[in-house]
């Protein structure tokens, strides 16, 4: 993982874990790596990882089973997806719309692009 200076490391680790949840690499009920193991993997302080886990627990994405460890919550996929949608709507979409206007893209240009993406996805599934 290549940490960016513009965002806290604990948030970047959380983003990474949430991405793994959306990709299906971490599934509801799965045990997540221990704080110590993840800290060693990312070469960060254990307190940084603990802060990540605490935030994800407070968001309902992780369950803490005292003495056993942290696990992916049953509704984690829905929670992560909802959070990602809000992030997209509030931050990325306005920039995207500005770029569309700047480039004077038409609805047909966008429809063609979406069709091409959809067709590519279908071909990859075969």
PEVEN-V538618 format. One record per backbone hydrogen bond with DSSP energy under -0.5 kcal/mol. CO is the residue of the C=O (numbers start at 1). NH is the residue of the N-H. If there is no record, write none. Layout:
((CO & NH) (CO & NH))
This chain:
((1 & 3) (4 & 7) (8 & 12) (9 & 13) (10 & 14) (11 & 15) (12 & 16) (13 & 17) (14 & 18) (15 & 19) (16 & 20) (17 & 21) (18 & 22) (19 & 23) (20 & 24) (20 & 25) (20 & 26) (21 & 24) (27 & 30) (30 & 72) (34 & 38) (35 & 39) (36 & 40) (37 & 41) (38 & 42) (39 & 43) (39 & 44) (45 & 48) (45 & 49) (46 & 50) (47 & 51) (48 & 52) (49 & 53) (50 & 54) (51 & 55) (52 & 56) (53 & 57) (54 & 58) (55 & 59) (56 & 61) (56 & 62) (57 & 60) (61 & 73) (63 & 65) (63 & 71) (64 & 66) (65 & 68) (65 & 69) (69 & 65) (70 & 32) (71 & 63) (72 & 29) (73 & 76) (75 & 79) (76 & 80) (77 & 81) (78 & 82) (79 & 83) (80 & 84) (81 & 85) (82 & 86) (83 & 87) (84 & 88) (85 & 89) (86 & 90) (87 & 91) (87 & 92) (88 & 93) (91 & 95) (92 & 96) (93 & 97) (94 & 98) (95 & 99) (96 & 100) (97 & 101) (98 & 102) (99 & 103) (100 & 104) (100 & 105) (101 & 104) (106 & 110) (107 & 111) (108 & 112) (109 & 113) (110 & 114) (111 & 115) (112 & 116) (113 & 117) (114 & 118) (115 & 119) (116 & 120) (117 & 121) (118 & 122) (119 & 123) (120 & 124) (121 & 125) (122 & 126))
